[in-house]
Amino acid sequence: MKALVPVKRVVDYNVKVRVKSDGTGVDIANVKMSMNPFDEIAIEEAVRLKEKGVVTEVIAVSCGVTQCQETLRTAMAIGADRAIHVETDAELQPLAVAKLLKALVDKEQPGLVILGKQAIDDDCNQTGQMLAALANLPQATFASKVEIADGKAVVTREIDGGLETLSLSLPAVITTDLRLNEPRYVTLPNIMKAKKKPLDKVTPADLGVDVTPRLKTLKVAEPAGRKAGIKVADVAALVDKLKNEAKVI
């Protein structure tokens, strides 16, 4: 069984992002980029399933600029067998990415698509769900435990009321949550091996997908600065300020 794992190149989670002066977006010039942490968890889970003998091949996929190949090499250093780079300089929104992945699912016929629940740059949390809808596949989101057996995936996911366990027929789409696993440390020998693993390049046109953006970002702004707190003498003063200043009661 093949496992297809989409990974996204994002600003490293340790970097404090800055908004461009013209408010058109986030400044990524000379900023450290890395694999989206949730996608790293997805790659780790796919590799663990391969080590258990459940998955026979792990295929990493990334859509975007040429530098995405670095992210794919990282995925192969973790344990992916090969990679596919959908190369484009266009702005990719979740629906466009889902359409690209759907085309690759049709081509590769994986038994499992596992990806991060969301990217830490746009926080959209849409691609996995859109892919499942486009490909007409069952889905389980926010997975904290995954078990594959007898042609089914048993997925435990966290919900507001506790834990929910779902059984899905394969092929299926699964999105990963933080508590699913802890990705392994990438060793230098594996980094060297990853350089020799196959990396195929395609374009959206090759896949017959139109990636023209459907949404327009009007403005990006930093959150308002937090004001200093104050101490009040008694409950009456607190209620007065909540009512007349904060206007929350």
C-alpha positions in Angstrom: 0.0 0.0 0.0 1.3 3.5 -0.9 1.0 6.4 1.4 0.9 9.9 -0.1 2.1 12.6 2.3 1.8 16.3 1.2 4.2 18.6 3.0 4.3 22.4 2.9 7.3 24.8 3.1 6.5 27.5 5.7 8.3 30.1 7.8 10.0 28.2 10.7 7.9 28.1 13.8 10.7 29.7 15.9 10.8 32.8 13.7 8.8 35.9 14.7 7.1 37.0 11.5 6.9 40.6 10.4 4.2 42.2 8.4 5.2 44.1 5.2 5.1 47.8 5.5 2.5 48.0 2.7 0.2 45.5 4.5 0.1 43.1 1.6 1.4 40.1 3.5 4.2 38.6 5.7 7.8 39.4 4.9 9.6 36.2 4.1 12.8 37.7 2.7 15.9 36.2 4.4 13.7 34.3 6.8 14.4 30.7 7.8 11.9 28.3 6.2 11.2 24.7 7.2 8.6 21.9 6.9 5.2 22.6 8.4 5.3 20.9 11.9 2.0 19.1 11.3 3.2 17.7 8.0 6.4 16.5 9.7 4.2 14.5 12.1 2.4 13.1 9.0 5.7 12.0 7.4 6.8 10.4 10.7 3.5 8.5 11.0 3.7 7.2 7.4 7.3 6.0 8.0 6.2 4.3 11.2 3.4 2.5 9.3 6.0 1.4 6.7 8.3 0.1 9.5 5.3 -1.9 10.8 5.0 -3.4 7.3 1.6 -1.9 6.7 2.8 0.6 4.1 5.1 -0.4 1.3 6.0 3.0 -0.1 5.9 6.6 1.2 5.6 9.3 -1.3 6.2 13.0 -0.2 4.5 15.8 -2.3 5.1 19.5 -2.1 3.5 22.2 -4.2 5.2 25.6 -4.8 8.5 27.3 -5.6 11.8 25.6 -6.4 12.9 25.8 -2.8 10.2 23.3 -1.9 12.6 20.6 -3.0 14.6 21.3 0.2 11.5 20.4 2.2 11.0 17.2 0.1 14.6 16.2 0.8 13.9 16.6 4.5 10.9 14.4 4.1 13.0 11.8 2.4 15.7 12.0 5.1 12.9 11.2 7.7 12.1 8.1 5.6 10.0 8.9 2.5 11.0 6.7 -0.5 10.5 9.3 -3.2 9.1 12.7 -3.8 7.0 14.7 -6.3 7.4 18.4 -6.6 4.5 20.3 -8.3 6.5 23.4 -9.3 4.8 26.8 -9.6 5.5 30.4 -8.6 1.7 31.1 -8.4 0.1 31.8 -5.1 -1.4 28.5 -4.0 -4.6 28.5 -2.0 -6.1 25.4 -0.3 -8.5 24.6 -3.1 -5.8 24.7 -5.7 -3.6 22.5 -3.6 -6.4 20.0 -3.0 -7.0 19.9 -6.8 -3.3 19.2 -7.4 -3.3 16.5 -4.8 -6.5 15.0 -6.3 -4.7 14.7 -9.6 -1.8 13.0 -8.0 -4.1 10.6 -6.1 -5.7 9.6 -9.4 -2.2 9.0 -10.8 -0.5 7.2 -7.9 -3.6 5.4 -6.4 -2.4 5.5 -2.8 -4.1 3.5 -0.1 -3.7 6.3 2.4 -3.2 10.1 2.2 -1.9 11.5 5.4 -1.2 15.2 5.9 -1.0 17.9 8.6 -4.3 19.2 9.9 -3.3 22.8 9.0 -0.3 24.9 8.0 1.1 27.3 10.5 1.4 30.2 8.0 -2.3 30.5 6.9 -4.0 28.3 9.5 -6.6 27.4 6.9 -7.3 23.8 8.0 -9.0 23.1 4.7 -6.7 21.2 2.3 -7.3 17.7 3.7 -11.1 18.1 3.9 -11.2 19.5 0.3 -9.1 16.7 -1.0 -11.4 14.1 0.6 -14.4 15.8 -1.0 -12.8 16.1 -4.4 -11.5 12.5 -4.4 -14.7 11.1 -2.8 -12.7 9.5 0.0 -13.6 8.9 3.7 -11.7 11.3 6.0 -10.6 11.5 9.6 -9.3 14.8 10.9 -7.1 15.8 13.9 -5.9 12.2 14.4 -4.1 11.5 17.7 -3.8 7.7 17.0 -3.9 5.7 13.8 -4.1 2.0 13.4 -4.3 0.2 10.0 -5.6 -3.4 9.8 -7.8 -5.5 7.5 -8.3 -2.8 4.9 -9.5 -0.3 7.5 -8.0 2.6 9.4 -9.1 3.1 13.0 -8.5 6.7 14.0 -8.7 8.3 17.4 -9.3 12.0 17.3 -9.7 14.6 20.0 -13.0 16.5 20.3 -14.4 18.9 22.8 -16.1 16.1 24.8 -13.1 13.8 24.9 -12.0 11.2 22.3 -13.8 10.0 19.2 -12.8 6.8 17.4 -13.6 6.4 13.7 -13.3 3.4 11.4 -12.6 4.2 7.8 -12.4 2.0 4.7 -9.2 2.5 2.7 -8.3 4.4 0.7 -8.8 7.4 3.0 -7.6 10.8 4.0 -6.2 11.4 7.5 -5.0 14.7 8.9 -2.7 14.7 11.9 -2.8 16.5 15.2 0.1 17.3 17.6 -0.3 14.3 19.9 -0.1 11.7 17.1 3.7 11.3 17.5 7.0 13.0 17.9 9.0 13.2 14.7 12.5 11.6 14.8 15.7 13.6 14.6 17.1 13.6 11.1 20.6 12.2 11.0 23.4 13.2 8.7 23.6 9.7 7.0 19.9 9.9 6.2 20.3 13.4 4.8 23.0 12.1 2.5 20.9 9.1 1.4 18.0 11.5 0.7 20.0 13.3 -1.9 20.1 10.1 -4.0 16.3 9.3 -3.7 14.2 10.1 -6.8 12.4 13.5 -6.9 10.0 14.0 -9.9 9.0 17.4 -11.1 5.6 18.3 -12.6 3.7 21.5 -13.2 0.0 22.3 -12.6 -0.4 22.3 -16.4 0.9 18.7 -16.5 -1.8 17.7 -14.1 -4.5 19.7 -15.9 -5.2 21.9 -12.9 -5.9 25.7 -12.9 -4.3 27.2 -9.8 -5.5 30.8 -10.3 -6.3 32.3 -6.9 -10.0 32.6 -6.1 -9.5 34.7 -3.0 -7.8 38.0 -2.6 -6.0 39.2 0.5 -7.1 42.8 1.2 -4.9 43.6 4.1 -2.5 41.9 6.6 -2.0 43.7 9.9 -0.3 42.8 13.2 -2.5 42.2 16.2 -3.2 45.2 18.4 -0.7 45.7 21.2 -1.9 44.5 24.6 -2.5 47.2 27.1 -1.1 47.0 30.6 -3.4 45.6 33.3 -4.6 47.5 36.4 -5.5 46.6 39.9 -8.9 47.5 41.4 -9.7 48.1 45.0 -12.8 45.9 45.2 -15.5 44.0 43.3 -17.6 47.1 42.8 -14.8 48.8 41.0 -14.1 45.7 38.9 -17.8 45.5 37.8 -17.8 49.2 37.0 -14.8 49.0 34.7 -16.1 45.8 33.0 -19.4 47.5 32.4 -18.4 51.1 31.5 -14.9 50.8 30.1 -14.5 47.3 28.7 -18.2 47.1 27.9 -18.3 43.3 28.3 -21.2 43.1 30.7 
